[in-house]
């Protein structure tokens, strides 16, 4: 018969407890951290007008008239402005709202997820701070559903200091 001293038994129990504790703790625990870090002499502020636009009545194969949205940069630095639909949005606007800078000589509209524009601070020409939005269903081939009538979505206009 093997006899173990009390000290050895206590050490074995402690080791088994530590191994057992770590065996129950998941290795995939994580935390997502985020911070908006700005220089103390820089502040971002934009004003967007209007706060509502309507594309009107659009049918498959048609495109709306462009709607102008102006972004007034009242902050202390130039900003890169990006319009985005919410991450969880999956409606018709996701693939069919197009954007371009107002007054741009480039006539190409970009998908809302692929567009950003530099807006300078204290721009004396407010027209240079505007964006065209349009709903373009010219290539839409899916069915038109009843819930598309009065369809709405919020577009977030974010700004990052440049």
C-alpha positions as CSV (number, residue, x, y, z in Angstrom):
1,X,0.0,0.0,0.0
2,X,1.3,3.5,-0.9
3,X,1.0,6.3,1.6
4,X,1.2,9.9,0.5
5,X,2.0,12.8,2.8
6,X,-0.6,15.4,3.3
7,X,1.5,18.0,1.6
8,X,1.8,15.9,-1.6
9,X,-2.0,15.3,-1.6
10,X,-2.7,19.1,-1.2
11,X,-0.3,19.9,-4.1
12,X,-1.9,17.3,-6.3
13,X,-5.4,18.6,-5.5
14,X,-4.4,22.2,-6.2
15,X,-2.8,21.1,-9.5
16,X,-5.9,19.2,-10.5
17,X,-8.1,22.2,-9.6
18,X,-6.0,24.6,-11.7
19,X,-6.0,22.2,-14.6
20,X,-9.7,21.6,-14.2
21,X,-10.4,25.4,-14.1
22,X,-8.4,26.1,-17.2
23,X,-10.1,23.1,-18.9
24,X,-13.5,24.9,-18.5
25,X,-12.3,28.3,-19.6
26,X,-12.8,28.8,-23.3
27,X,-9.8,29.7,-25.4
28,X,-11.9,31.8,-27.8
29,X,-12.9,34.5,-25.4
30,X,-12.3,37.9,-26.9
31,X,-13.1,41.6,-26.5
32,X,-13.6,44.0,-29.4
33,X,-12.1,47.4,-28.6
34,X,-12.8,50.7,-30.4
35,X,-11.7,54.3,-30.0
36,X,-12.1,57.5,-31.9
37,X,-8.8,59.2,-31.3
38,X,-8.4,62.8,-32.5
39,X,-5.8,65.4,-32.3
40,X,-6.8,68.0,-29.6
41,X,-6.7,70.8,-32.1
42,X,-8.9,69.0,-34.6
43,X,-12.6,68.6,-34.4
44,X,-15.0,67.1,-36.9
45,X,-18.4,68.5,-37.6
46,X,-20.7,68.2,-40.6
47,X,-24.2,69.4,-41.3
48,X,-26.2,67.4,-43.9
49,X,-29.2,69.0,-45.7
50,X,-31.8,68.1,-46.5
51,X,-32.4,65.4,-44.0
52,X,-35.0,63.7,-46.2
53,X,-35.1,63.0,-50.0
54,X,-37.8,61.2,-52.0
55,X,-37.0,59.5,-55.3
56,X,-40.7,59.5,-56.2
57,X,-42.4,56.8,-58.1
58,X,-40.0,54.6,-60.0
59,X,-40.7,51.5,-62.1
60,X,-38.4,48.7,-63.2
61,X,-36.2,49.9,-66.1
62,X,-36.3,53.6,-64.9
63,X,-34.0,55.8,-63.0
64,X,-35.0,58.6,-60.6
65,X,-34.0,62.2,-61.1
66,X,-30.8,62.9,-59.1
67,X,-31.4,64.4,-55.6
68,X,-28.8,66.8,-54.2
69,X,-27.6,66.4,-50.6
70,X,-25.2,69.0,-49.3
71,X,-22.6,68.3,-46.6
72,X,-21.4,71.5,-44.9
73,X,-18.0,70.9,-43.3
74,X,-18.0,73.2,-40.2
75,X,-15.1,71.4,-38.5
76,X,-11.4,72.4,-38.3
77,X,-10.0,70.0,-41.0
78,X,-10.8,68.6,-44.4
79,X,-12.9,65.4,-44.1
80,X,-13.5,62.3,-46.3
81,X,-17.3,61.9,-46.4
82,X,-18.8,58.4,-47.0
83,X,-22.5,57.7,-47.3
84,X,-23.5,54.2,-46.1
85,X,-26.6,52.1,-45.5
86,X,-26.7,50.3,-42.2
87,X,-24.8,47.0,-41.9
88,X,-27.9,45.0,-41.4
89,X,-29.8,46.6,-44.4
90,X,-30.5,44.2,-47.2
91,X,-33.3,45.9,-49.2
92,X,-33.5,47.2,-52.8
93,X,-31.6,50.4,-52.0
94,X,-28.4,48.4,-51.3
95,X,-27.8,47.6,-54.9
96,X,-29.6,50.4,-56.7
97,X,-28.7,53.7,-55.0
98,X,-25.9,55.4,-56.8
99,X,-23.9,58.5,-55.8
100,X,-21.5,61.0,-57.4
101,X,-20.1,64.4,-56.4
102,X,-22.3,67.3,-57.4
103,X,-20.7,69.3,-60.2
104,X,-18.1,66.7,-61.1
105,X,-17.1,66.5,-64.7
106,X,-17.1,62.7,-64.3
107,X,-20.6,61.5,-65.2
108,X,-20.1,58.1,-63.6
109,X,-22.2,57.3,-60.6
110,X,-20.8,54.8,-58.1
111,X,-22.7,52.3,-55.9
112,X,-23.4,53.7,-52.5
113,X,-21.0,51.3,-50.9
114,X,-18.1,52.3,-53.2
115,X,-18.2,56.1,-52.9
116,X,-16.4,58.7,-50.8
117,X,-15.6,62.3,-51.4
118,X,-13.2,64.9,-49.9
119,X,-15.0,67.9,-48.4
120,X,-12.7,70.8,-47.6
121,X,-13.1,73.0,-44.5
122,X,-14.7,76.4,-44.9
123,X,-15.3,76.0,-48.6
124,X,-16.6,79.3,-50.0
125,X,-18.5,77.5,-52.7
126,X,-21.2,75.4,-50.9
127,X,-22.2,73.7,-54.2
128,X,-18.8,71.9,-54.1
129,X,-19.9,70.2,-50.9
130,X,-22.9,68.4,-52.4
131,X,-23.5,64.9,-53.5
132,X,-26.0,63.5,-56.1
133,X,-28.1,60.5,-55.0
134,X,-30.2,58.5,-57.5
135,X,-32.2,55.3,-57.5
136,X,-31.5,53.5,-60.7
137,X,-33.7,50.5,-61.6
138,X,-32.7,50.3,-65.2
139,X,-31.0,46.9,-64.7
140,X,-33.4,45.7,-62.0
141,X,-35.0,42.3,-63.2
142,X,-36.4,40.9,-60.0
143,X,-40.1,41.1,-59.1
144,X,-41.5,44.4,-57.7
145,X,-43.0,43.6,-54.3
146,X,-45.9,45.4,-52.6
147,X,-43.6,46.3,-49.6
148,X,-41.4,48.4,-52.0
149,X,-44.2,51.0,-52.0
150,X,-43.1,53.7,-49.5
151,X,-39.8,51.8,-48.9
152,X,-37.4,53.8,-46.7
153,X,-33.9,53.5,-45.3
154,X,-31.5,55.7,-43.4
155,X,-28.2,56.6,-45.0
156,X,-25.5,57.5,-42.6
157,X,-23.1,60.1,-43.8
158,X,-19.8,59.7,-41.9
159,X,-16.7,61.9,-41.9
160,X,-13.1,61.1,-41.2
161,X,-10.4,63.8,-40.8
162,X,-7.9,64.1,-43.6
